[in-house]
Amino acid sequence: MSNSGPEQDKALAVDKSPLVAETVSDLLNNAGFDAEHTTQYQQAQESVASQQLDVLVADIPPNHPGPAIELVRSADQADAAVVVTTSQPPADLPELPPDAVVLQKPFGKQELLDAVDDAQQNVQQDTQPERD
């Protein structure tokens, strides 16, 4: 039997820890997303460039943030909702897109889903025409 319901939002979870990446992906799948995960920022960058991604949840590692920041900026430019996870204080992060939602580690399931919802609302607000 095929799923004839509405198309699921595509999501990608990226974290250097395979367990964290897979857990976030599983939580998103259970919440109704079509989610995948990777530990490779270059692979994630290729996914952002090659497919319509609706949600990106990406960790910003403190010791080597460059590829993660580039990924976050690319996803934001592609109108994906962006959630940045980090173990760093938010003030220590490099400049992020204004629509990105920062989620401090450790976090729970509901905190993750709330952050994804907030990020999706930020994108929707940016894509709606302004009214006078």
C-alpha positions, 0 to 999 in steps of 0.5 A, a space after each residue: 500500500 502506498 502513502 497517498 497523503 501529502 508529500 513529507 517535508 525533507 529533512 537532513 540531520 548532520 552531526 559528527 557523532 553518528 549516534 546523534 545524527 541518527 537519533 535526530 533523524 529518527 526523531 524527525 522521521 517519527 514526527 512525520 518528516 522524510 529525514 536522512 542523516 550524515 556525519 559528513 558536512 561535504 556530503 550534506 552540502 551536496 544534498 543541499 545543492 542537489 535536492 529541495 531540502 525543507 529542514 536542516 538540523 546541523 551541529 556546529 563543532 567548536 574545533 572546526 566550525 567552517 564547513 558547518 557554517 558554510 552548510 548552514 548558510 547554503 541551506 538558508 539561501 535555499 530557503 530551508 528551515 535551519 536549526 543549529 545544534 551546539 555545545 558552545 554558548 550561543 554567543 561564541 558561535 560565528 555569525 549565523 543566518 538570522 532565521 536560524 534557530 540555535 538549540 543548545 546541547 543536550 536537548 530533548 525530543 520536544 525541544 528539537 521539534 519546537 526548534 524545527 517548528 520555529 525555524 519553519 515559521 521563520 522561513 514562512 514569514 520571510 517568504 510571505 509578501 509584506 502587507 501595508 
